[in-house]
Each structure stands twice: as structure tokens, then as C-alpha cells.
């Protein structure tokens, strides 16, 4: 299983809005997450939802991400995303039967342009690898220059983003990763053929061309709230923070009964053992 330590408020937002927040890598605590290589600032293009593989509750995790008293730990058995098979063909735009973790309307609307990959169902989630030099990892996988000579990436971008400096190894992190570029500031629209309209396609292609320009900053927002399939998280469970009082525990229980009735709630193993 994978686990996410967070606040009661964030738990409520996740199950009410049916979304997980992905943060841009250059917004993470670790400055090594922002990597320039091959003419690209990867930290502005890659977004992560961070979890841990550590099976037992961790006091360090509670203190760092909990919060300690009124936090919760979300535990899931699998990826919580809803997968859709996408095929788009319109005026120079070709996306040929690729599975993506969202609808095409979300994938290509309101400034979002998810870059799909054939192996995304297998690569979107995975364990983080801890290394002494993150820059060396990027240099080993990324060759050329995006603007001038063309870029070769000899791995998935998800794998790139799952390398961290080794002093974070205590986190035993698991990450979901997506690559997002700045898309057209417009809603995705289709014609009668269930393909994007010519006007929307032109805007999308223009946005893609803008993303290839030198020094293009990347996606502007610092986070994306990514849709999830709420039914897929109901096989998991929630653990209350070590110092959570009965009133807050009952509030969480009531919220879960209303929104995710099949999900279980349990007390922390540290309840009554710490102060």
C-alpha cells in the first residue's frame, strides 16, 4: 500500500472535490527538484503527488506532514485515477489511442496540456530513487537541446522526476508524476465527428509551438488538482493522528460515512503513547 500524511481539511477536499493536488517540482522543499537540462526547466513541467511506501506509521512522517495532532494518514492499495482511451485526429493533431488518467476535456482545457505517453498507465506511479547527485541523473538521461538541436530523453519523464538527493531517503517516497505544458486558454470543443474543432486545434498547435520556444517558462500555475475515481479509494483506509481527540475523530468518521462509506477509519498505533 501507499500512504499520504495530511490534514483533515485536505482529506475533506480530496474526497469532496474528487481530486489530488499535484505540485510543480520547482515548488518542492528540496531545491534539487528544479533541474535544467537539455534547454528545459524540468521543474516547471513536471508535477508530483507525493506518498510514502513506508508500511508502518512514522512519527517523523506525522510531524512533517500530519499535522501531528489532527492529521490523518490516507492509505491506498492502487492508483486512484480513472483511465480513458484517447484518440484525436484533426488538422495536424494526432493522438493515437493512448490511455490517460483523465478525460480529454480536462487534459486539454483551461491552460492545461497534458503530454500523453504510451506507457503512462505503468509509469505514472512509482518509488523514488535516492542518489547523491540528481543533476548527474538528468545528464545521463537527457541529451541534446530542446530548441536548437533536438532533445533525446532515454527514459520516461516520470522516472526523471522520481530521483531525489539521498538525504531525503528516510521518506521512502512514492510519487505519481504527470508532465503538463501551458495549453490554450480555452475549453476543449468537438465537432459532430467527436474530434476537436479546427479552431480549437489551431489554438492547441499554437500553444505547443509556444512551448518549444527558447526560455519558455513552462506551465504557469504552481499546482494542478487532478481528478480521481472516488470508488477506487474506498478499498483503502484512514488513520487518525496520534493526538486526535474524540470530537475530531467523530467528525472524520461522519464525513467518511457520508462521502466514502466503504472506506475504513482506524486509530493511530501511537494513540495514548505520545504527547
Residue pairs with C-beta under 8 A, 6 or more apart in sequence:
1 55
1 75
1 76
1 77
1 236
2 51
2 52
2 53
2 75
2 76
2 125
2 174
3 51
3 52
3 53
3 54
3 61
3 73
3 74
3 75
3 76
4 49
4 50
4 51
4 52
4 65
4 73
4 74
4 76
5 52
5 61
5 62
5 64
5 65
5 66
5 71
5 72
5 73
6 14
6 65
6 66
6 71
6 72
6 73
6 74
7 66
7 67
7 70
7 71
7 72
8 70
8 71
8 72
8 248
8 251
8 252
10 21
11 72
11 74
11 238
11 252
11 255
12 255
13 19
14 20
14 74
14 228
15 230
15 233
15 255
15 256
15 259
15 260
16 259
17 225
18 227
18 228
18 229
18 230
19 225
19 226
19 227
19 228
20 49
20 80
20 176
20 225
20 226
20 228
21 49
21 223
21 224
21 225
21 226
22 47
22 48
22 49
22 176
22 178
22 223
22 224
22 225
22 226
23 47
23 48
23 49
23 50
23 222
23 223
24 43
24 44
24 46
24 47
24 219
24 221
24 222
24 223
25 33
25 34
25 35
25 42
25 43
25 44
25 46
25 47
25 48
25 161
26 33
26 34
26 41
26 43
26 44
27 222
27 223
28 48
30 164
30 165
30 168
32 134
32 135
32 164
32 165
33 43
33 134
33 164
34 41
34 42
34 43
34 44
35 41
35 42
35 43
35 134
35 135
35 138
35 160
36 42
37 135
37 138
37 139
37 142
38 142
38 143
38 144
38 145
38 146
38 151
38 153
39 145
39 146
39 147
39 148
39 151
39 214
40 142
40 146
40 151
41 217
41 218
42 138
42 157
42 160
42 161
44 217
44 218
44 219
45 157
45 179
45 180
45 181
45 218
45 219
46 157
46 160
46 161
46 177
46 178
46 179
47 177
47 178
47 179
47 180
47 219
47 223
47 224
48 161
48 175
48 176
48 177
49 175
49 176
49 226
50 173
50 174
50 175
51 76
51 173
51 174
51 175
51 176
52 58
52 61
52 171
52 172
52 173
52 174
53 127
53 172
53 173
53 174
54 61
54 171
54 172
56 269
57 73
57 239
57 268
57 269
57 270
59 242
59 270
59 274
60 170
61 73
61 171
62 68
62 71
62 73
62 241
62 242
62 268
62 270
65 71
66 241
67 241
68 241
68 242
68 243
69 241
69 242
69 243
69 244
70 241
70 243
70 244
70 248
71 241
71 244
72 238
72 239
72 240
72 241
72 252
73 238
73 239
73 268
74 233
74 236
74 238
75 236
75 237
75 238
75 239
76 232
76 233
76 235
76 236
77 235
77 236
78 232
78 235
79 101
79 124
79 125
79 176
79 232
80 228
80 229
80 232
80 233
81 101
81 102
81 124
81 176
81 226
81 227
81 228
81 229
81 232
82 101
82 102
82 227
82 228
82 229
82 232
83 99
83 100
83 101
83 121
84 99
84 100
84 101
84 102
84 103
84 104
85 97
85 98
85 99
86 95
86 97
86 98
86 99
86 100
86 104
86 107
86 116
87 95
87 96
87 97
87 98
88 94
88 95
88 104
88 195
88 196
89 95
89 96
89 195
90 195
90 196
90 197
90 198
90 201
91 198
91 201
91 202
91 205
92 201
92 205
93 196
93 201
93 204
93 205
95 116
98 116
98 117
98 118
98 120
99 120
99 121
100 107
100 114
100 116
100 120
101 120
101 121
101 124
101 178
101 226
102 114
102 226
102 227
103 227
104 188
105 187
105 188
106 112
106 227
107 113
107 114
107 116
107 188
108 114
108 183
108 184
108 188
108 196
108 204
109 183
109 186
109 187
109 188
110 183
110 185
110 186
110 187
111 182
111 183
111 184
111 185
111 219
111 220
111 221
112 180
112 183
112 219
112 224
113 180
113 181
113 182
113 183
113 184
113 204
113 207
113 208
113 211
114 178
114 179
114 180
115 157
115 179
115 180
115 181
117 123
117 156
117 157
117 179
119 156
120 158
123 156
123 158
123 159
123 177
124 158
124 176
124 177
124 178
125 174
125 175
125 176
125 177
126 158
126 159
126 162
126 174
126 175
126 177
127 162
127 172
127 173
127 174
128 162
128 163
128 164
128 168
128 171
128 172
128 173
128 174
128 175
129 162
129 163
129 164
130 163
130 164
130 165
130 166
130 168
130 169
131 137
131 163
131 164
131 165
131 166
132 165
132 166
133 165
134 163
134 164
134 165
137 160
137 163
138 160
138 163
141 153
141 154
141 155
141 159
141 160
142 151
142 152
142 153
142 154
142 160
143 151
143 152
143 153
143 154
144 150
144 151
144 152
145 151
146 212
147 212
147 213
147 214
153 160
157 177
157 179
158 177
158 179
161 175
161 177
162 175
162 177
164 173
178 224
178 226
180 219
180 224
181 207
181 208
181 211
181 218
181 219
182 207
182 210
182 211
182 216
182 218
182 219
182 220
183 204
183 207
184 200
184 203
184 204
184 206
184 207
186 200
186 203
188 196
188 200
189 196
189 197
189 199
189 200
190 196
190 197
191 197
196 204
210 216
211 218
230 259
230 260
233 260
233 263
234 260
234 261
234 262
234 263
235 262
235 263
236 263
236 264
237 263
237 264
237 265
237 266
238 252
238 256
238 263
238 264
238 265
238 266
239 265
239 266
239 267
239 268
240 248
240 249
240 252
240 265
240 266
240 267
240 268
240 271
241 268
242 268
242 270
242 271
242 273
242 274
243 271
243 274
243 275
244 252
244 268
244 271
249 265
249 267
252 265
253 265
256 263
256 265
